[in-house]
Amino acid sequence: MDSKQGFTQNILETLKISKLSITSYNNETVNLLYLSQVKTLKWVLEQSNDNNNNLNKLKRIILFKIQKLKKEKKKAVYRIETIRIVQEIDNLEFCLNVLVQDINKKNNSDR
């Protein structure tokens, strides 16, 4: 399995779990956090496809988005908005960690 496939597979598995976690048994805030995760994971997959599966370019895009959200968080007024932003940053950092691990695996296997 190449690096891109490993990354995509990890994101797709997490996306599937997140979708399954949205239930009527959760309170509304919990479901909103899962929906945020689903939205973020889909965005990362779209960015990956839009950038011709260039993982290093995707890494830069995710880092830029994280920095943008951190600035947005400083300006947030409402607690729920701050929570949403923090959750989105966490989701992007998860994706970034998966991406970096896959890039490192690829680099180590190329040696």
N, CA, C and O atoms as CSV, one atom per row, in Angstrom:
chain,resi,resn,atom,element,x,y,z
A,1,MET,N,N,0.852,-1.181,0.000
A,1,MET,CA,C,0.000,0.000,0.000
A,1,MET,C,C,0.896,1.242,0.000
A,1,MET,O,O,1.783,1.370,0.844
A,2,ASP,N,N,0.662,2.154,-0.948
A,2,ASP,CA,C,1.490,3.348,-0.957
A,2,ASP,C,C,1.013,4.347,0.089
A,2,ASP,O,O,-0.039,4.173,0.705
A,3,SER,N,N,1.808,5.395,0.274
A,3,SER,CA,C,1.546,6.376,1.324
A,3,SER,C,C,0.180,7.031,1.177
A,3,SER,O,O,-0.543,7.200,2.158
A,4,LYS,N,N,-0.168,7.396,-0.042
A,4,LYS,CA,C,-1.454,8.058,-0.288
A,4,LYS,C,C,-2.603,7.136,0.079
A,4,LYS,O,O,-3.566,7.574,0.710
A,5,GLN,N,N,-2.522,5.882,-0.299
A,5,GLN,CA,C,-3.593,4.941,0.018
A,5,GLN,C,C,-3.713,4.734,1.526
A,5,GLN,O,O,-4.826,4.646,2.044
A,6,GLY,N,N,-2.603,4.654,2.232
A,6,GLY,CA,C,-2.627,4.494,3.683
A,6,GLY,C,C,-3.283,5.681,4.356
A,6,GLY,O,O,-4.110,5.521,5.253
A,7,PHE,N,N,-2.911,6.869,3.919
A,7,PHE,CA,C,-3.492,8.096,4.468
A,7,PHE,C,C,-4.996,8.125,4.203
A,7,PHE,O,O,-5.789,8.346,5.118
A,8,THR,N,N,-5.376,7.907,2.973
A,8,THR,CA,C,-6.800,7.951,2.602
A,8,THR,C,C,-7.584,6.902,3.371
A,8,THR,O,O,-8.683,7.182,3.851
A,9,GLN,N,N,-7.043,5.709,3.495
A,9,GLN,CA,C,-7.730,4.637,4.215
A,9,GLN,C,C,-7.951,5.005,5.674
A,9,GLN,O,O,-9.034,4.775,6.213
A,10,ASN,N,N,-6.936,5.575,6.320
A,10,ASN,CA,C,-7.075,5.993,7.715
A,10,ASN,C,C,-8.155,7.061,7.872
A,10,ASN,O,O,-8.962,7.003,8.800
A,11,ILE,N,N,-8.165,8.022,6.974
A,11,ILE,CA,C,-9.157,9.094,7.041
A,11,ILE,C,C,-10.552,8.540,6.774
A,11,ILE,O,O,-11.504,8.909,7.462
A,12,LEU,N,N,-10.683,7.663,5.789
A,12,LEU,CA,C,-11.991,7.080,5.476
A,12,LEU,C,C,-12.531,6.244,6.632
A,12,LEU,O,O,-13.732,6.268,6.902
A,13,GLU,N,N,-11.666,5.510,7.311
A,13,GLU,CA,C,-12.101,4.709,8.460
A,13,GLU,C,C,-12.584,5.606,9.598
A,13,GLU,O,O,-13.605,5.327,10.227
A,14,THR,N,N,-11.849,6.675,9.856
A,14,THR,CA,C,-12.250,7.620,10.899
A,14,THR,C,C,-13.552,8.317,10.521
A,14,THR,O,O,-14.410,8.547,11.373
A,15,LEU,N,N,-13.695,8.648,9.258
A,15,LEU,CA,C,-14.918,9.269,8.766
A,15,LEU,C,C,-16.122,8.343,8.965
A,15,LEU,O,O,-17.190,8.784,9.392
A,16,LYS,N,N,-15.941,7.083,8.657
A,16,LYS,CA,C,-17.015,6.104,8.833
A,16,LYS,C,C,-17.431,6.003,10.307
A,16,LYS,O,O,-18.621,5.992,10.624
A,17,ILE,N,N,-16.453,5.931,11.189
A,17,ILE,CA,C,-16.737,5.841,12.628
A,17,ILE,C,C,-17.465,7.097,13.104
A,17,ILE,O,O,-18.406,7.018,13.894
A,18,SER,N,N,-17.024,8.249,12.619
A,18,SER,CA,C,-17.653,9.516,13.020
A,18,SER,C,C,-19.108,9.568,12.577
A,18,SER,O,O,-19.978,9.999,13.333
A,19,LYS,N,N,-19.368,9.133,11.363
A,19,LYS,CA,C,-20.748,9.131,10.861
A,19,LYS,C,C,-21.623,8.192,11.689
A,19,LYS,O,O,-22.764,8.522,12.013
A,20,LEU,N,N,-21.084,7.023,12.028
A,20,LEU,CA,C,-21.841,6.058,12.816
A,20,LEU,C,C,-22.077,6.539,14.246
A,20,LEU,O,O,-23.010,6.093,14.914
A,21,SER,N,N,-21.229,7.448,14.708
A,21,SER,CA,C,-21.341,7.955,16.080
A,21,SER,C,C,-22.454,8.981,16.241
A,21,SER,O,O,-22.850,9.293,17.364
A,22,ILE,N,N,-22.957,9.502,15.146
A,22,ILE,CA,C,-24.047,10.480,15.205
A,22,ILE,C,C,-25.353,9.697,15.376
A,22,ILE,O,O,-25.808,9.009,14.461
A,23,THR,N,N,-25.940,9.818,16.562
A,23,THR,CA,C,-27.169,9.087,16.847
A,23,THR,C,C,-28.152,9.974,17.596
A,23,THR,O,O,-27.791,11.028,18.120
A,24,SER,N,N,-29.375,9.534,17.636
A,24,SER,CA,C,-30.399,10.279,18.372
A,24,SER,C,C,-30.212,10.142,19.887
A,24,SER,O,O,-30.836,10.870,20.659
A,25,TYR,N,N,-29.361,9.218,20.303
A,25,TYR,CA,C,-29.106,9.029,21.733
A,25,TYR,C,C,-28.147,10.086,22.295
A,25,TYR,O,O,-28.119,10.327,23.502
A,26,ASN,N,N,-27.370,10.706,21.420
A,26,ASN,CA,C,-26.438,11.755,21.857
A,26,ASN,C,C,-27.198,13.055,22.076
A,26,ASN,O,O,-28.279,13.262,21.525
A,27,ASN,N,N,-26.613,13.926,22.892
A,27,ASN,CA,C,-27.210,15.249,22.969
A,27,ASN,C,C,-26.770,16.032,21.723
A,27,ASN,O,O,-25.859,15.618,21.006
A,28,GLU,N,N,-27.418,17.141,21.488
A,28,GLU,CA,C,-27.208,17.904,20.255
A,28,GLU,C,C,-25.766,18.370,20.090
A,28,GLU,O,O,-25.233,18.355,18.981
A,29,THR,N,N,-25.138,18.781,21.174
A,29,THR,CA,C,-23.762,19.271,21.104
A,29,THR,C,C,-22.800,18.167,20.674
A,29,THR,O,O,-21.898,18.408,19.872
A,30,VAL,N,N,-22.984,16.978,21.194
A,30,VAL,CA,C,-22.119,15.848,20.823
A,30,VAL,C,C,-22.269,15.553,19.335
A,30,VAL,O,O,-21.279,15.356,18.631
A,31,ASN,N,N,-23.506,15.522,18.864
A,31,ASN,CA,C,-23.723,15.272,17.439
A,31,ASN,C,C,-23.129,16.380,16.580
A,31,ASN,O,O,-22.608,16.108,15.498
A,32,LEU,N,N,-23.199,17.618,17.043
A,32,LEU,CA,C,-22.595,18.722,16.294
A,32,LEU,C,C,-21.078,18.564,16.202
A,32,LEU,O,O,-20.480,18.891,15.176
A,33,LEU,N,N,-20.461,18.069,17.258
A,33,LEU,CA,C,-19.022,17.837,17.223
A,33,LEU,C,C,-18.667,16.719,16.247
A,33,LEU,O,O,-17.677,16.816,15.522
A,34,TYR,N,N,-19.477,15.653,16.228
A,34,TYR,CA,C,-19.244,14.588,15.245
A,34,TYR,C,C,-19.455,15.106,13.825
A,34,TYR,O,O,-18.702,14.753,12.918
A,35,LEU,N,N,-20.470,15.939,13.629
A,35,LEU,CA,C,-20.707,16.520,12.307
A,35,LEU,C,C,-19.539,17.398,11.878
A,35,LEU,O,O,-19.157,17.408,10.708
A,36,SER,N,N,-18.978,18.128,12.823
A,36,SER,CA,C,-17.809,18.952,12.535
A,36,SER,C,C,-16.640,18.076,12.097
A,36,SER,O,O,-15.913,18.411,11.162
A,37,GLN,N,N,-16.472,16.958,12.783
A,37,GLN,CA,C,-15.397,16.034,12.425
A,37,GLN,C,C,-15.614,15.476,11.016
A,37,GLN,O,O,-14.677,15.394,10.223
A,38,VAL,N,N,-16.848,15.097,10.717
A,38,VAL,CA,C,-17.171,14.577,9.387
A,38,VAL,C,C,-16.853,15.631,8.323
A,38,VAL,O,O,-16.238,15.328,7.301
A,39,LYS,N,N,-17.274,16.856,8.576
A,39,LYS,CA,C,-17.041,17.954,7.635
A,39,LYS,C,C,-15.541,18.172,7.415
A,39,LYS,O,O,-15.096,18.333,6.279
A,40,THR,N,N,-14.773,18.178,8.488
A,40,THR,CA,C,-13.330,18.398,8.386
A,40,THR,C,C,-12.652,17.266,7.628
A,40,THR,O,O,-11.810,17.512,6.764
A,41,LEU,N,N,-13.011,16.036,7.944
A,41,LEU,CA,C,-12.401,14.888,7.267
A,41,LEU,C,C,-12.725,14.888,5.774
A,41,LEU,O,O,-11.866,14.579,4.949
A,42,LYS,N,N,-13.958,15.233,5.434
A,42,LYS,CA,C,-14.329,15.326,4.014
A,42,LYS,C,C,-13.525,16.423,3.326
A,42,LYS,O,O,-13.076,16.249,2.193
A,43,TRP,N,N,-13.342,17.547,4.005
A,43,TRP,CA,C,-12.563,18.651,3.439
A,43,TRP,C,C,-11.136,18.198,3.143
A,43,TRP,O,O,-10.591,18.501,2.081
A,44,VAL,N,N,-10.533,17.471,4.087
A,44,VAL,CA,C,-9.164,16.995,3.894
A,44,VAL,C,C,-9.091,16.047,2.696
A,44,VAL,O,O,-8.163,16.138,1.892
A,45,LEU,N,N,-10.053,15.148,2.573
A,45,LEU,CA,C,-10.057,14.229,1.430
A,45,LEU,C,C,-10.217,14.992,0.114
A,45,LEU,O,O,-9.561,14.663,-0.874
A,46,GLU,N,N,-11.081,16.002,0.095
A,46,GLU,CA,C,-11.261,16.814,-1.109
A,46,GLU,C,C,-9.970,17.543,-1.467
A,46,GLU,O,O,-9.578,17.590,-2.633
A,47,GLN,N,N,-9.311,18.112,-0.456
A,47,GLN,CA,C,-8.047,18.814,-0.695
A,47,GLN,C,C,-7.002,17.854,-1.250
A,47,GLN,O,O,-6.224,18.212,-2.135
A,48,SER,N,N,-6.993,16.644,-0.728
A,48,SER,CA,C,-6.041,15.643,-1.197
A,48,SER,C,C,-6.272,15.347,-2.680
A,48,SER,O,O,-5.326,15.283,-3.466
A,49,ASN,N,N,-7.535,15.170,-3.047
A,49,ASN,CA,C,-7.862,14.879,-4.445
A,49,ASN,C,C,-7.606,16.090,-5.343
A,49,ASN,O,O,-7.096,15.941,-6.454
A,50,ASP,N,N,-7.956,17.286,-4.867
A,50,ASP,CA,C,-7.768,18.506,-5.646
A,50,ASP,C,C,-6.300,18.813,-5.900
A,50,ASP,O,O,-5.968,19.478,-6.881
A,51,ASN,N,N,-5.433,18.343,-5.042
A,51,ASN,CA,C,-4.005,18.620,-5.172
A,51,ASN,C,C,-3.235,17.414,-5.697
A,51,ASN,O,O,-2.056,17.225,-5.396
A,52,ASN,N,N,-3.930,16.608,-6.486
A,52,ASN,CA,C,-3.315,15.470,-7.171
A,52,ASN,C,C,-2.538,14.552,-6.237
A,52,ASN,O,O,-1.482,14.023,-6.583
A,53,ASN,N,N,-3.099,14.380,-5.034
A,53,ASN,CA,C,-2.531,13.444,-4.063
A,53,ASN,C,C,-1.107,13.792,-3.642
A,53,ASN,O,O,-0.368,12.917,-3.191
A,54,ASN,N,N,-0.714,15.045,-3.783
A,54,ASN,CA,C,0.603,15.491,-3.345
A,54,ASN,C,C,0.549,15.683,-1.828
A,54,ASN,O,O,0.016,16.680,-1.341
A,55,LEU,N,N,1.103,14.724,-1.090
A,55,LEU,CA,C,0.980,14.737,0.367
A,55,LEU,C,C,1.710,15.902,1.017
A,55,LEU,O,O,1.248,16.437,2.025
A,56,ASN,N,N,2.838,16.298,0.456
A,56,ASN,CA,C,3.560,17.438,1.034
A,56,ASN,C,C,2.785,18.735,0.840
A,56,ASN,O,O,2.762,19.591,1.725
A,57,LYS,N,N,2.155,18.873,-0.311
A,57,LYS,CA,C,1.325,20.060,-0.547
A,57,LYS,C,C,0.110,20.042,0.383
A,57,LYS,O,O,-0.268,21.075,0.935
A,58,LEU,N,N,-0.492,18.876,0.550
A,58,LEU,CA,C,-1.627,18.735,1.458
A,58,LEU,C,C,-1.215,19.101,2.890
A,58,LEU,O,O,-1.975,19.745,3.613
A,59,LYS,N,N,-0.032,18.694,3.285
A,59,LYS,CA,C,0.475,19.023,4.621
A,59,LYS,C,C,0.530,20.543,4.802
A,59,LYS,O,O,0.117,21.058,5.841
A,60,ARG,N,N,1.037,21.260,3.798
A,60,ARG,CA,C,1.109,22.726,3.878
A,60,ARG,C,C,-0.290,23.350,3.946
A,60,ARG,O,O,-0.504,24.317,4.677
A,61,ILE,N,N,-1.231,22.802,3.191
A,61,ILE,CA,C,-2.605,23.323,3.191
A,61,ILE,C,C,-3.237,23.139,4.567
A,61,ILE,O,O,-3.876,24.051,5.090
A,62,ILE,N,N,-3.056,21.958,5.149
A,62,ILE,CA,C,-3.616,21.690,6.486
A,62,ILE,C,C,-2.978,22.609,7.523
A,62,ILE,O,O,-3.677,23.160,8.374
A,63,LEU,N,N,-1.676,22.778,7.461
A,63,LEU,CA,C,-1.000,23.672,8.409
A,63,LEU,C,C,-1.518,25.107,8.273
A,63,LEU,O,O,-1.723,25.793,9.274
A,64,PHE,N,N,-1.724,25.548,7.048
A,64,PHE,CA,C,-2.252,26.894,6.817
A,64,PHE,C,C,-3.654,27.026,7.411
A,64,PHE,O,O,-3.972,28.030,8.047
A,65,LYS,N,N,-4.484,26.010,7.202
A,65,LYS,CA,C,-5.850,26.036,7.727
A,65,LYS,C,C,-5.838,26.059,9.262
A,65,LYS,O,O,-6.641,26.765,9.872
A,66,ILE,N,N,-4.949,25.304,9.880
A,66,ILE,CA,C,-4.836,25.293,11.344
A,66,ILE,C,C,-4.469,26.685,11.849
A,66,ILE,O,O,-5.061,27.176,12.810
A,67,GLN,N,N,-3.496,27.318,11.204
A,67,GLN,CA,C,-3.093,28.661,11.620
A,67,GLN,C,C,-4.243,29.659,11.466
A,67,GLN,O,O,-4.445,30.522,12.321
A,68,LYS,N,N,-4.979,29.533,10.386
A,68,LYS,CA,C,-6.134,30.406,10.140
A,68,LYS,C,C,-7.186,30.223,11.234
A,68,LYS,O,O,-7.748,31.202,11.725
A,69,LEU,N,N,-7.450,28.991,11.612
A,69,LEU,CA,C,-8.431,28.708,12.663
A,69,LEU,C,C,-7.968,29.212,14.021
A,69,LEU,O,O,-8.783,29.673,14.820
A,70,LYS,N,N,-6.678,29.130,14.289
A,70,LYS,CA,C,-6.159,29.627,15.563
A,70,LYS,C,C,-6.365,31.141,15.672
A,70,LYS,O,O,-6.669,31.655,16.748
A,71,LYS,N,N,-6.199,31.842,14.562
A,71,LYS,CA,C,-6.463,33.291,14.551
A,71,LYS,C,C,-7.949,33.558,14.742
A,71,LYS,O,O,-8.339,34.476,15.464
A,72,GLU,N,N,-8.776,32.742,14.085
A,72,GLU,CA,C,-10.236,32.880,14.207
A,72,GLU,C,C,-10.686,32.625,15.651
A,72,GLU,O,O,-11.592,33.290,16.154
A,73,LYS,N,N,-10.047,31.661,16.304
A,73,LYS,CA,C,-10.387,31.320,17.694
A,73,LYS,C,C,-10.145,32.500,18.631
A,73,LYS,O,O,-10.922,32.729,19.558
A,74,LYS,N,N,-9.075,33.244,18.391
A,74,LYS,CA,C,-8.774,34.404,19.224
A,74,LYS,C,C,-9.860,35.467,19.134
A,74,LYS,O,O,-10.067,36.235,20.074
A,75,LYS,N,N,-10.555,35.509,17.996
A,75,LYS,CA,C,-11.598,36.520,17.782
A,75,LYS,C,C,-12.989,36.016,18.143
A,75,LYS,O,O,-13.943,36.795,18.165
A,76,ALA,N,N,-13.116,34.725,18.427
A,76,ALA,CA,C,-14.433,34.135,18.713
A,76,ALA,C,C,-15.031,34.751,19.971
A,76,ALA,O,O,-14.337,34.972,20.963
A,77,VAL,N,N,-16.330,35.023,19.911
A,77,VAL,CA,C,-17.034,35.654,21.022
A,77,VAL,C,C,-17.822,34.627,21.828
A,77,VAL,O,O,-17.831,34.665,23.058
A,78,TYR,N,N,-18.472,33.723,21.136
A,78,TYR,CA,C,-19.354,32.773,21.796
A,78,TYR,C,C,-18.638,31.464,22.097
A,78,TYR,O,O,-17.814,30.994,21.313
A,79,ARG,N,N,-18.964,30.894,23.232
A,79,ARG,CA,C,-18.328,29.652,23.688
A,79,ARG,C,C,-18.525,28.514,22.683
A,79,ARG,O,O,-17.584,27.772,22.403
A,80,ILE,N,N,-19.709,28.372,22.151
A,80,ILE,CA,C,-19.979,27.279,21.213
A,80,ILE,C,C,-19.139,27.430,19.945
A,80,ILE,O,O,-18.717,26.436,19.354
A,81,GLU,N,N,-18.900,28.666,19.534
A,81,GLU,CA,C,-18.055,28.913,18.368
A,81,GLU,C,C,-16.607,28.536,18.681
A,81,GLU,O,O,-15.922,27.951,17.841
A,82,THR,N,N,-16.145,28.866,19.874
A,82,THR,CA,C,-14.793,28.499,20.290
A,82,THR,C,C,-14.649,26.981,20.325
A,82,THR,O,O,-13.639,26.437,19.879
A,83,ILE,N,N,-15.659,26.302,20.854
A,83,ILE,CA,C,-15.628,24.834,20.917
A,83,ILE,C,C,-15.556,24.243,19.511
A,83,ILE,O,O,-14.794,23.307,19.269
A,84,ARG,N,N,-16.343,24.783,18.589
A,84,ARG,CA,C,-16.337,24.292,17.205
A,84,ARG,C,C,-14.959,24.472,16.576
A,84,ARG,O,O,-14.452,23.570,15.909
A,85,ILE,N,N,-14.361,25.633,16.791
A,85,ILE,CA,C,-13.046,25.915,16.215
A,85,ILE,C,C,-11.988,24.981,16.802
A,85,ILE,O,O,-11.164,24.435,16.069
A,86,VAL,N,N,-12.011,24.799,18.110
A,86,VAL,CA,C,-11.049,23.902,18.763
A,86,VAL,C,C,-11.216,22.477,18.232
A,86,VAL,O,O,-10.232,21.784,17.973
A,87,GLN,N,N,-12.461,22.049,18.072
A,87,GLN,CA,C,-12.725,20.713,17.533
A,87,GLN,C,C,-12.192,20.590,16.102
A,87,GLN,O,O,-11.608,19.566,15.746
A,88,GLU,N,N,-12.384,21.604,15.300
A,88,GLU,CA,C,-11.895,21.556,13.929
A,88,GLU,C,C,-10.365,21.525,13.893
A,88,GLU,O,O,-9.773,20.806,13.088
A,89,ILE,N,N,-9.734,22.304,14.762
A,89,ILE,CA,C,-8.270,22.277,14.858
A,89,ILE,C,C,-7.801,20.876,15.267
A,89,ILE,O,O,-6.856,20.345,14.684
A,90,ASP,N,N,-8.457,20.280,16.265
A,90,ASP,CA,C,-8.102,18.921,16.700
A,90,ASP,C,C,-8.237,17.919,15.555
A,90,ASP,O,O,-7.379,17.056,15.370
A,91,ASN,N,N,-9.319,18.041,14.793
A,91,ASN,CA,C,-9.539,17.130,13.661
A,91,ASN,C,C,-8.454,17.299,12.603
A,91,ASN,O,O,-7.949,16.316,12.061
A,92,LEU,N,N,-8.100,18.539,12.315
A,92,LEU,CA,C,-7.049,18.791,11.330
A,92,LEU,C,C,-5.696,18.303,11.836
A,92,LEU,O,O,-4.895,17.784,11.059
A,93,GLU,N,N,-5.438,18.463,13.117
A,93,GLU,CA,C,-4.179,17.972,13.683
A,93,GLU,C,C,-4.119,16.447,13.637
A,93,GLU,O,O,-3.053,15.871,13.420
A,94,PHE,N,N,-5.265,15.793,13.841
A,94,PHE,CA,C,-5.323,14.336,13.689
A,94,PHE,C,C,-4.938,13.963,12.253
A,94,PHE,O,O,-4.104,13.082,12.037
A,95,CYS,N,N,-5.548,14.636,11.280
A,95,CYS,CA,C,-5.244,14.354,9.873
A,95,CYS,C,C,-3.776,14.626,9.569
A,95,CYS,O,O,-3.131,13.870,8.843
A,96,LEU,N,N,-3.265,15.694,10.121
A,96,LEU,CA,C,-1.866,16.043,9.906
A,96,LEU,C,C,-0.945,14.968,10.481
A,96,LEU,O,O,0.051,14.605,9.854
A,97,ASN,N,N,-1.267,14.463,11.658
A,97,ASN,CA,C,-0.460,13.394,12.259
A,97,ASN,C,C,-0.468,12.135,11.402
A,97,ASN,O,O,0.573,11.509,11.205
A,98,VAL,N,N,-1.642,11.763,10.893
A,98,VAL,CA,C,-1.742,10.593,10.017
A,98,VAL,C,C,-0.915,10.825,8.756
A,98,VAL,O,O,-0.196,9.938,8.294
A,99,LEU,N,N,-1.028,12.015,8.217
A,99,LEU,CA,C,-0.300,12.371,7.004
A,99,LEU,C,C,1.212,12.314,7.222
A,99,LEU,O,O,1.937,11.746,6.405
A,100,VAL,N,N,1.680,12.893,8.304
A,100,VAL,CA,C,3.113,12.904,8.602
A,100,VAL,C,C,3.625,11.481,8.810
A,100,VAL,O,O,4.716,11.143,8.350
A,101,GLN,N,N,2.855,10.651,9.493
A,101,GLN,CA,C,3.263,9.255,9.689
A,101,GLN,C,C,3.406,8.541,8.348
A,101,GLN,O,O,4.359,7.793,8.131
A,102,ASP,N,N,2.452,8.780,7.454
A,102,ASP,CA,C,2.512,8.127,6.147
A,102,ASP,C,C,3.661,8.662,5.297
A,102,ASP,O,O,4.305,7.904,4.572
A,103,ILE,N,N,3.916,9.957,5.385
A,103,ILE,CA,C,5.061,10.536,4.659
A,103,ILE,C,C,6.363,9.937,5.194
A,103,ILE,O,O,7.254,9.580,4.423
A,104,ASN,N,N,6.464,9.831,6.518
A,104,ASN,CA,C,7.671,9.250,7.124
A,104,ASN,C,C,7.856,7.791,6.730
A,104,ASN,O,O,8.976,7.356,6.463
A,105,LYS,N,N,6.753,7.025,6.693
A,105,LYS,CA,C,6.838,5.623,6.266
A,105,LYS,C,C,7.359,5.536,4.842
A,105,LYS,O,O,8.221,4.716,4.523
A,106,LYS,N,N,6.816,6.402,3.994
A,106,LYS,CA,C,7.243,6.410,2.581
A,106,LYS,C,C,8.718,6.771,2.479
A,106,LYS,O,O,9.470,6.126,1.750
A,107,ASN,N,N,9.131,7.800,3.208
A,107,ASN,CA,C,10.536,8.223,3.159
A,107,ASN,C,C,11.459,7.129,3.678
A,107,ASN,O,O,12.542,6.924,3.130
A,108,ASN,N,N,11.042,6.418,4.734
A,108,ASN,CA,C,11.875,5.327,5.263
A,108,ASN,C,C,11.936,4.141,4.327
A,108,ASN,O,O,12.963,3.465,4.251
A,109,SER,N,N,10.844,3.873,3.604
A,109,SER,CA,C,10.854,2.741,2.679
A,109,SER,C,C,11.627,3.066,1.401
A,109,SER,O,O,12.066,2.159,0.694
A,110,ASP,N,N,11.795,4.353,1.103
A,110,ASP,CA,C,12.553,4.766,-0.083
A,110,ASP,C,C,14.059,4.649,0.144
A,110,ASP,O,O,14.832,4.674,-0.814
A,111,ARG,N,N,14.474,4.524,1.380
A,111,ARG,CA,C,15.924,4.477,1.698
A,111,ARG,C,C,16.510,3.129,1.420
A,111,ARG,O,O,17.705,2.920,1.630
